[in-house]
Amino acid sequence: MKKTIFLLSFLVFISCKTYNNVSVIDSQKPVQNEYFTVAFGSCDNQKIKNELWPAIAQNHPSVWIWGGDNVYSDTEDMQFLKNNYEIQKQDADYLTFIKDKIVLGTWDDHDFGANDGGVEYPFKRESQQLLLDFLGTSQKAPERTRDGIYMAKTIAVDGNKVKIIVLDSRFFRTALTKANDSKKRFQPNIYGEGTVSRRITMEMVRKRTN
């Protein structure tokens, strides 16, 4: 993917509480912003200085969502992947940007660990823990003990609630089928034999109906 940061909107973290067994993050809008703003972006090569953090910060977002390719580290060496996350996380502009913000995220292929990779990637569970470390996810969070990066967070602000659902299209995704046509990279899998996030959908359905 090309190095691009996509801007939407943003938040400030205060505390967590539970309503009817649903975790809710209490927050407030930055004093500089009339609106509660959420910002998100992707494709941030840790070897290239990102000039956009100050520009995004001008919107005074309260929440930042990493959309994938948070680092570029196609590898099966988990120490190498960890080091690249450390480079990203120690960037001075990034550290300034995320101060007092909620940070959420998912991965794409280059931070998952393999270009166009999916369920077949052998170190997906190890890679998952490194991404959660990078996001600052609590060791007690449910994301730590289940497969996949997907999550849902409810944020309470000014008497209202915002629900953010982050999906994972890598961990469970069926391996791609290389194309027989040399002009194409891939071709469709045999009908009915592929999945992107079937387990995620089933779990969400169970929670909704219970």
N, C-alpha and C positions, 0 to 999 in steps of 0.2 A: 504494500500500500504506500501511496505517496505521503510525505511528511506534511500533515495538515492538522490544524487544531480547529474544531468546530465549536462555536460559541452559542449557547442558548441563554442561560441565566444562572442564580446562586443563593448562603446561610451562616449562622454562628451557633456552635454547640454549647449547650448548657448542662443538660442532665438527661437521664433515662428513667422511664417508669413503665408500668404495665397496666393496660386496660383490657379486662376480659382475656387474659393470657396472651395479649398482643403487645409486643414491645413498641413503645412510642418514644421517640427522641424529642425532648423539649428544646425549642430554639427560639431565637429572636432575630428580627431583621437588623442588619447593620444600621447604625444611626444615619449613615450617609445615603441610605437607599429607601425610597418610598415603597418599593416592592420587595417581596421575598423572592430572591432570584436563585436559580439553579444553573450552573454552568457545566458543560461537558466537553471533552475533547479526546483525540486519539492520535496515534502515529507520532510519537515523540522519541526520536532517536537520541539516546543518551550521549552519543558522541558528538552531537551537533547542538550548539547553544540555542535554546529556545527563547526567541525574542518576544514571545507573545504573552508571557505571564503578566507583565505590568499592564498590557492592554486589556486583558481579560479582567484583571483586578479593578479596573476603572468602573466596571459594572457592579462592584461590591457584592459579589455572589456570596451566599451562605453555604452552598453545597457544591462540591466538585465531584464529577463522575468521570473516572477513567473509562474510555470506551474500547480499549484494546490496542495492541502494539504499544504498550506503555514503555517498553524497552524493545530494542532489536537484539535478540539473543538466540538465534536458532542453534540449539545445542542439546546434547544429552549429558553435559557436564553441569551438575547443579551448583557447584561452587562458582563456575563462570557466570551462570545466570544470576546467582546471588550477588556477585560483584557488580554486575551491570545494574541491578536494582539499587545497589548502594550508591553508585555514581549518580543515578537519577534522583535518589532521595536526598543526597547531600548537596544538590544544586542550590546555591544561595537564593536565587530568585524563586525557585519552587518552594523552599522552606518559608520564605516570606509570604508567598501567596497562600499557602494552606493554613497559616496560623489562624486559630479560632474557627476553622471551617470543618464541616463534616466531609469526609473523603470516602467515597464508594467506588466500585469499579468492577469491570470484568476484563477478560483477555481476548485477544485475537490470536493469530497463529504465531507471530514472531516473539511474543512473550510467553505463549503457551509452550513453545520450545521447538516447533517444526513448521516450516513453510507449508501452508495448506493442511496442516496436521489435524487429526481428530482422535477418535477412540483408540487408534492403533499406537499412539505415542506412548512409549514404555515408562516415561517418568512423569506422567500427568499428575499423579498424586503428590509427588515431591514438588513439582512446579506449582501446584495449587497452594501449598503451604508458603512458598516463597512470595507468591503474589499477595496472599493474605497478610504476611509480614509487612510487605511494602505498603499496603493499604492501612496498616495499623489496626487490624482486626483483633479483637480480644481473643485470648487463648480459650476462653469459655464460650465463644460464639458458636452457634450451630454449624456455621460454615466450615469450622475446623474439623468436624467429625463426619461430614457427609461428602459424597462425591460431587464435584462440580462447584462452580463459583457463583451460581445463581443466588439471588437474595431478594427480599422485599423489606423495605423500611418505611415506617410511618413516622412523619415528622409533624409535631404540633406547633403551630405558630399563630399568635393573636386569636386564639379560640377556634382556629381552623386546623384541618389536617391535610397533609400532602403525602400520598403514598408513592414511593419510587420502587419500581420493579426492575431488577437488573437480570438479564438472561445470560445463559452460557451456551454458545453454539459451537463449542470445541470438544469438551470432555466426552460427550456422549455421541458425537456425530460420526456416522459410518464413514469408513475410509473411502476416499474418492476413487473412481474408476478411471484409469488412464485411457485416453482416446485412442482408437485404432487409426483415426485420421491424423496424419502427421501435422496438419494445420491447426489442430485443436489440442489443448492440454488434457481435457477431461471429457467424458461422455456420461450420460445418465446411468445410474445404477439400474439393475433389473427392478421393475416396478414392484413395490411392496417390500423390498429388502433394505431400504435405507431409513435412517432416522437422524434427526438433528438434536432433539431434546425431549424425547418421549418420556423419560423418567420425570423430568421437570413438570411437564404437563400433567401427568398422572398424580404427582404429589400435590400440586396446586388444586386439582379437582377434589382430592380426598380432603384437604383442609377446608375447602369451600363447603363441602357437603356434610362434614362432621359437626 
